[in-house]
Structures are given as structure tokens and as C-alpha cells.
Amino acid sequence: MSVQDHSGYGGRPQEGMSTKAKAGLVLVGFLVIAGALLFTEHRAHVLGLLLWLPLLACPLMHFFMHGGHGHHHGDVRSSDGRGN
């Protein structure tokens, strides 16, 4: 039997995942597991807080969605009511 050398196979070096990509996958996996464990252990607290979510969303929607209540900053009208 002969030993075959495949180091030059394909004419290009082998490329693997970078260290940052591996660390990112490990971090995502850790966060998913930690989130699942926290949810199962504190389910009553989380579900109890979900009842308050619509009430807490109202001020945030009011702040971000109303756009300043008619204060049109880009409007170039004069104060006498004429357009120019």
C-alpha cells in the first residue's frame, strides 16, 4: 500500500471558520441556553410582567410615533399664514 499526500488537493489552502465566528457561535449558544433556563425558572415572573407590557408600551409609542405633535421642523411657512 502507498501513502497518498492530499495536501495539494484542489490547489487552494483549506479555509475554516475564524476565531471570531467560533466565539460568536459559542456566545449565541450560551445565550439561548441561559435564556431558556431563566424562562423556565422564572416563568411566573415573566408572564406576570407581560400583563403590564401594553401599558408600558403606550408612553413609548406616544413618544416615538407622534412626531412632535405638529411641530414641523422642515416647514418654511411664515407666521402670518401665507405660504411664502
Backbone as a chain_set.jsonl record, in Angstrom:
{"seq": "MSVQDHSGYGGRPQEGMSTKAKAGLVLVGFLVIAGALLFTEHRAHVLGLLLWLPLLACPLMHFFMHGGHGHHHGDVRSSDGRGN", "coords": {"N": [[0.828, -1.171, 0.0], [0.358, 2.261, -0.615], [1.137, 5.501, 0.67], [-0.854, 8.287, 0.38], [-0.563, 11.7, -0.493], [-2.543, 14.35, 0.211], [-2.314, 17.051, 0.485], [-2.003, 19.025, -1.433], [-4.356, 18.973, -2.767], [-6.832, 20.167, -4.866], [-5.658, 22.624, -5.129], [-5.813, 24.879, -3.498], [-5.556, 26.417, -0.264], [-6.976, 25.018, 2.743], [-9.895, 26.405, 4.13], [-11.181, 27.509, 7.156], [-13.49, 28.213, 9.835], [-13.283, 31.446, 11.262], [-11.743, 32.639, 14.306], [-13.32, 34.554, 15.572], [-15.833, 34.002, 14.514], [-16.319, 31.451, 15.543], [-16.317, 32.059, 18.268], [-18.531, 33.719, 18.333], [-20.598, 31.912, 17.695], [-20.47, 30.233, 19.929], [-21.151, 32.079, 21.915], [-23.795, 32.756, 21.145], [-25.016, 30.249, 21.454], [-24.662, 29.9, 24.243], [-26.21, 32.074, 25.197], [-28.771, 31.342, 24.31], [-29.229, 28.96, 25.748], [-29.0, 29.948, 28.39], [-31.112, 31.803, 28.384], [-33.304, 30.076, 28.012], [-33.165, 28.546, 30.375], [-33.485, 30.56, 32.324], [-36.066, 31.43, 31.674], [-37.617, 29.123, 32.185], [-37.229, 28.832, 34.93], [-38.187, 31.199, 35.985], [-40.756, 31.616, 35.094], [-43.301, 32.383, 36.085], [-42.847, 34.989, 36.979], [-42.087, 36.267, 34.603], [-44.351, 35.929, 32.948], [-46.175, 37.303, 34.49], [-45.205, 39.905, 34.259], [-45.682, 40.348, 31.592], [-48.313, 41.09, 31.442], [-48.29, 43.789, 32.025], [-47.066, 44.89, 29.837], [-48.543, 46.063, 27.558], [-49.451, 48.438, 28.776], [-47.052, 49.707, 29.432], [-46.075, 50.078, 26.905], [-47.549, 52.131, 25.812], [-46.623, 54.847, 26.573], [-44.152, 54.807, 25.248], [-44.857, 54.426, 22.548], [-46.311, 56.774, 22.2], [-44.318, 58.685, 22.508], [-42.469, 58.084, 20.414], [-43.986, 57.822, 18.047], [-45.7, 59.958, 17.499], [-44.359, 62.149, 16.513], [-43.807, 64.774, 17.413], [-46.137, 66.313, 17.679], [-47.202, 68.132, 15.626], [-45.179, 69.988, 15.326], [-43.601, 70.925, 12.863], [-40.583, 70.732, 11.707], [-39.33, 71.057, 9.279], [-40.921, 72.763, 7.858], [-41.464, 75.726, 6.038], [-43.124, 77.895, 6.313], [-44.401, 81.177, 6.926], [-45.303, 83.103, 9.879], [-47.642, 84.558, 9.45], [-49.514, 83.149, 8.039], [-49.474, 83.058, 5.262], [-48.165, 81.207, 2.545], [-45.558, 81.823, 1.692]], "CA": [[0.0, 0.0, 0.0], [1.109, 3.506, -0.653], [0.552, 6.61, 1.397], [-1.139, 9.373, -0.558], [-0.491, 13.046, 0.07], [-3.645, 15.164, -0.322], [-2.161, 18.431, 0.914], [-2.139, 19.92, -2.573], [-5.609, 18.639, -3.448], [-7.69, 21.294, -5.193], [-4.841, 23.771, -5.447], [-6.025, 26.02, -2.599], [-5.484, 26.014, 1.148], [-8.267, 24.798, 3.382], [-10.364, 27.544, 4.896], [-12.091, 27.153, 8.234], [-14.138, 29.345, 10.481], [-12.369, 32.292, 12.022], [-11.901, 32.563, 15.757], [-14.454, 35.395, 15.94], [-17.066, 33.297, 14.156], [-16.495, 30.382, 16.522], [-16.685, 32.691, 19.541], [-19.907, 34.187, 18.174], [-21.49, 30.758, 17.8], [-20.473, 29.812, 21.332], [-21.91, 33.081, 22.649], [-25.212, 32.584, 20.819], [-25.461, 29.026, 22.124], [-24.746, 30.177, 25.668], [-27.35, 32.953, 25.454], [-30.011, 30.579, 24.112], [-29.386, 28.056, 26.894], [-29.247, 30.766, 29.578], [-32.465, 32.34, 28.272], [-34.267, 29.002, 28.243], [-33.153, 28.207, 31.797], [-34.091, 31.662, 33.067], [-37.508, 31.441, 31.437], [-38.271, 28.016, 32.88], [-37.162, 29.037, 36.371], [-38.876, 32.424, 36.38], [-41.911, 31.726, 34.205], [-44.386, 33.128, 36.739], [-42.485, 36.401, 36.989], [-42.097, 36.773, 33.225], [-45.735, 36.01, 32.475], [-46.818, 38.369, 35.249], [-44.786, 41.182, 33.691], [-46.268, 40.509, 30.259], [-49.595, 41.778, 31.575], [-48.024, 45.223, 32.068], [-46.409, 45.315, 28.612], [-49.312, 47.054, 26.789], [-49.485, 49.712, 29.488], [-45.74, 50.324, 29.305], [-45.842, 50.405, 25.502], [-48.266, 53.359, 25.46], [-45.777, 56.042, 26.567], [-43.117, 54.697, 24.221], [-45.485, 54.693, 21.248], [-46.652, 58.181, 22.186], [-43.089, 59.455, 22.338], [-41.789, 57.836, 19.145], [-44.837, 57.76, 16.858], [-46.452, 61.175, 17.225], [-43.521, 63.048, 15.736], [-43.709, 66.124, 17.923], [-47.448, 66.974, 17.751], [-47.393, 69.254, 14.726], [-44.008, 70.855, 15.225], [-42.958, 70.532, 11.605], [-39.311, 71.437, 11.683], [-38.928, 71.343, 7.907], [-41.91, 73.638, 7.245], [-40.871, 77.045, 5.86], [-44.203, 78.878, 6.264], [-44.256, 82.295, 7.849], [-46.287, 83.098, 10.953], [-48.858, 85.266, 9.083], [-50.436, 82.248, 7.367], [-49.189, 82.942, 3.833], [-47.215, 80.121, 2.274], [-44.183, 82.263, 1.421]], "C": [[0.878, 1.241, 0.0], [0.357, 4.589, 0.121], [0.36, 7.76, 0.416], [-1.11, 10.708, 0.166], [-1.565, 13.899, -0.584], [-3.505, 16.636, 0.057], [-2.322, 19.414, -0.237], [-3.431, 19.705, -3.331], [-6.451, 19.893, -3.662], [-6.91, 22.567, -5.461], [-5.056, 24.989, -4.559], [-5.956, 25.543, -1.151], [-6.883, 25.858, 1.743], [-8.622, 26.006, 4.23], [-11.355, 27.058, 5.94], [-12.746, 28.4, 8.785], [-13.107, 30.147, 11.258], [-12.66, 32.147, 13.515], [-13.092, 33.395, 16.218], [-15.778, 34.702, 15.632], [-17.349, 32.169, 15.143], [-16.943, 30.952, 17.869], [-18.117, 33.201, 19.482], [-20.914, 33.054, 18.29], [-21.585, 30.258, 19.238], [-21.302, 30.781, 22.163], [-23.408, 32.945, 22.389], [-25.767, 31.344, 21.499], [-25.619, 29.216, 23.617], [-25.963, 31.032, 25.993], [-28.687, 32.234, 25.281], [-30.262, 29.66, 25.306], [-29.707, 28.842, 28.158], [-30.663, 31.343, 29.551], [-33.519, 31.284, 28.538], [-34.327, 28.629, 29.726], [-33.788, 29.313, 32.643], [-35.606, 31.692, 32.888], [-38.199, 30.313, 32.197], [-38.281, 28.214, 34.395], [-38.006, 30.22, 36.837], [-40.117, 32.679, 35.525], [-43.031, 32.553, 34.822], [-44.092, 34.619, 36.746], [-42.582, 37.006, 35.594], [-43.516, 36.929, 32.729], [-46.51, 37.075, 33.236], [-46.452, 39.743, 34.716], [-45.363, 41.416, 32.302], [-47.624, 41.202, 30.311], [-49.429, 43.293, 31.552], [-47.432, 45.759, 30.772], [-47.239, 46.294, 27.784], [-49.36, 48.424, 27.462], [-48.144, 50.44, 29.379], [-45.441, 50.728, 27.867], [-46.497, 51.72, 25.114], [-47.37, 54.602, 25.508], [-44.685, 55.997, 25.492], [-43.682, 54.967, 22.833], [-45.835, 56.168, 21.13], [-45.418, 59.027, 21.888], [-42.511, 59.308, 20.934], [-42.685, 57.973, 17.917], [-45.573, 59.056, 16.556], [-45.63, 62.205, 16.463], [-43.563, 64.489, 16.183], [-45.001, 66.91, 17.931], [-47.531, 68.233, 16.899], [-46.241, 70.224, 14.654], [-43.205, 70.418, 14.012], [-41.686, 71.34, 11.435], [-38.886, 71.805, 10.271], [-39.869, 72.293, 7.2], [-41.367, 75.063, 7.213], [-41.953, 78.127, 5.798], [-43.953, 80.001, 7.269], [-45.403, 82.285, 8.849], [-47.586, 83.803, 10.579], [-49.824, 84.409, 8.285], [-50.218, 82.128, 5.875], [-48.1, 81.892, 3.624], [-45.783, 80.58, 2.101], [-43.746, 83.34, 2.309]], "O": [[1.983, 1.254, 0.543], [-0.871, 4.588, 0.21], [1.29, 8.156, -0.287], [-1.577, 10.826, 1.299], [-1.516, 14.148, -1.789], [-4.471, 17.392, -0.038], [-2.746, 20.548, -0.011], [-3.582, 20.212, -4.443], [-6.745, 20.604, -2.701], [-7.482, 23.521, -5.989], [-4.515, 26.054, -4.858], [-6.266, 24.389, -0.858], [-7.84, 26.49, 1.295], [-7.787, 26.559, 4.945], [-12.262, 26.284, 5.634], [-12.572, 29.5, 8.261], [-12.175, 29.589, 11.838], [-13.688, 31.603, 13.917], [-13.801, 33.002, 17.145], [-16.733, 34.807, 16.403], [-18.497, 31.96, 15.534], [-17.829, 30.404, 18.525], [-18.843, 33.124, 20.474], [-21.965, 33.214, 18.911], [-22.667, 29.901, 19.705], [-22.073, 30.357, 23.023], [-24.205, 33.014, 23.325], [-26.863, 31.377, 22.059], [-26.596, 28.75, 24.203], [-26.675, 30.752, 26.958], [-29.631, 32.492, 26.028], [-31.381, 29.59, 25.814], [-30.591, 28.451, 28.92], [-31.34, 31.37, 30.579], [-34.515, 31.552, 29.209], [-35.41, 28.421, 30.271], [-34.542, 29.029, 33.574], [-36.342, 31.95, 33.84], [-39.257, 30.526, 32.789], [-39.23, 27.813, 35.068], [-38.485, 30.231, 37.97], [-40.477, 33.827, 35.268], [-43.651, 33.355, 34.124], [-44.996, 35.429, 36.541], [-43.092, 38.113, 35.419], [-43.857, 37.958, 32.145], [-47.417, 37.692, 32.675], [-47.283, 40.65, 34.715], [-45.518, 42.562, 31.881], [-48.039, 41.83, 29.338], [-50.328, 44.006, 31.108], [-47.306, 46.974, 30.619], [-46.686, 47.297, 27.332], [-49.313, 49.452, 26.786], [-48.114, 51.664, 29.247], [-44.635, 51.629, 27.635], [-46.045, 52.37, 24.172], [-47.364, 55.36, 24.538], [-44.341, 57.021, 24.902], [-43.056, 55.659, 22.031], [-45.67, 56.755, 20.061], [-45.48, 59.974, 21.103], [-42.106, 60.299, 20.327], [-42.172, 58.224, 16.826], [-46.035, 59.232, 15.429], [-46.212, 63.074, 15.814], [-43.359, 65.373, 15.35], [-44.956, 68.115, 18.18], [-47.895, 69.295, 17.404], [-46.346, 71.227, 13.948], [-42.255, 69.643, 14.121], [-41.732, 72.51, 11.056], [-38.152, 72.776, 10.085], [-39.641, 72.61, 6.033], [-40.869, 75.564, 8.222], [-41.691, 79.201, 5.258], [-43.363, 79.785, 8.328], [-46.368, 81.54, 8.682], [-48.566, 83.673, 11.312], [-50.876, 84.906, 7.883], [-50.724, 81.189, 5.26], [-47.215, 81.732, 4.466], [-44.863, 79.798, 2.342], [-42.613, 83.81, 2.198]]}, "num_chains": 1, "name": "protein.A"}
